[in-house]
Amino acid sequence: MSEWMIVIAAALLLGWPLGLYLAAVMRGEPMRGDRLFGWIERPIYALLGTNAARGMSCKGYVTAFLLSNVLLFGLAWGVLMVQAWLPLNPNGAPNMSWDLALHTAVSFVTNTNQQHYSGQAQISLLSHMLVIVSLQVLTPMMGLALCVATLRGLFGGRNAAQRKQTGQEGGVVDVGNYWADVVRATVRFMLPLCLIWSLALTSQGVPATLAGGPVATPVDAAAGMAAQKIPLGPVAPMVAIKQLGTNGGGWYGPNSTTPLENPTPLSNLLETLALVVVPVAVVFMIGALTGRRKFAALVLGTMLTMSVISTGIAIWSEGYSATSTDAALMEGKEQRFGAEASALWAALTTQTSNGSVNAMHDSMAPLSSLVSISNMLINGIWGGIGSGLQQFLTYLLLAVFLAGLMTGRTPELFGRKIEAPEVRLLAVLVLLQPLMLLSFTAVALAFPALAGTSNPGFHAIGQVFYEYTSAFANNGSGFEGLADNTRWWNLSAALLLLAGRYPALIIPLVIASMLARKRKAPESMGSLQIETPTFALTLMAVIVTLTLLQFMPVLVLGPVADHLSLAGLLTQ
């Protein structure tokens, strides 16, 4: 419990100054480090052929975003399929099959990091650095860029005053320059933060080397293994960005359960804190970027309330519930951390779209699994960097529309009316999630040979639903227990990775651009006040209704039934 309080307090204390700094970075205002950062950024802009000061329309911004993703995907897919023939492969990682390479490339381009491979055995050092870590740095900054562009659109765009002055409020809305937003956020914010975290983790014993690793003699000769190769590499930088960038993909298969990624209690605290510190900073960024500090307080208060409830239930489930006494629940937990630290990590890694683990979720109490799945279904408690706030804005727009209908007022946000075209786009996001998740879960369970579950009964339903929910939420964590490196899982999960990432990022930006072209009405006593505790409760009610109640049948058949059956066995 004390670690939970330390992590939340530290995240809020660090998130505030980081959020103010991030807002300054995204505004593009003059900064003290311009001489140093400009020396790095100017060649990049020249290579991209862009003028960083020139704004883009919504269409131009989205086109640049999609183009960058397609190019990065092609590079990643190609490298993974030929890595055995490339340098920096001291551990002899083989070429990936086309379907595994496809899933891996899609997974990391979408900032999900869902792994159907074991990193230390199937990824070369070059692939780790050129593909995995590079995408872990860039893709969260792409999500942040889309989020910042959406916020600009909600408040009229960067050229709002100019369009109003010239009487062209319905003209082209400047939502920023995509390339400048990504480059500035990467160079000035994420890379320096990762350097600090990487040095801290290296001080705790996390490897940071290009050597392949030593050969050791096993202590137990009865295992029939005369020698064992211990794979090393530049692990610390990857662990830093996997945590800070809401990525989650580990260097080793067991992720942060292994001492090579997470050797000490201090490293565990640093990695747990890193799960939420940047998403919290993004929330603090809102106030300084938009000038609406009450709006930032609404977002922070709502997210923090849901986070506290979720984390509290997870810790109770693992440490104090009726099933917590079952010794089998310790099967997938690292004894160095124990139940509560494992539950805290599981809650925070699914409240964000991180997905890293310091315990196997397949071995957790069923109600803890229910919390993890619920967090991913919501996907906006803290969420991924940028993408979490995009999802939250979707809920906000829906709540404003519903609240306006209930109170008999015209639904409007920041003085701009939400009308039928915007609601139709919101409906696409609302319907896409259950359509994709329930359809693919049903098919996989209908054909057990496809699912490859390791556990019969209710738990198998949880395994399959968790995998698809994790993919759609761009989370990446796994129940494990699935034979997931098959053509079915690689291709079906890749489809959900794409469906969960791009509509959720692009549609809110399109809606914001549509709203920005509308004439702004002055706010009055008759306007819907969203920056209040009452509206925050309404917003949370909308979130619960839209994301949890519509999935209640599968949750009851999975984790809830699993809990009841396990509790029944323990009472016999």
Disulfide bonds with the S-S distance in Angstrom:
none
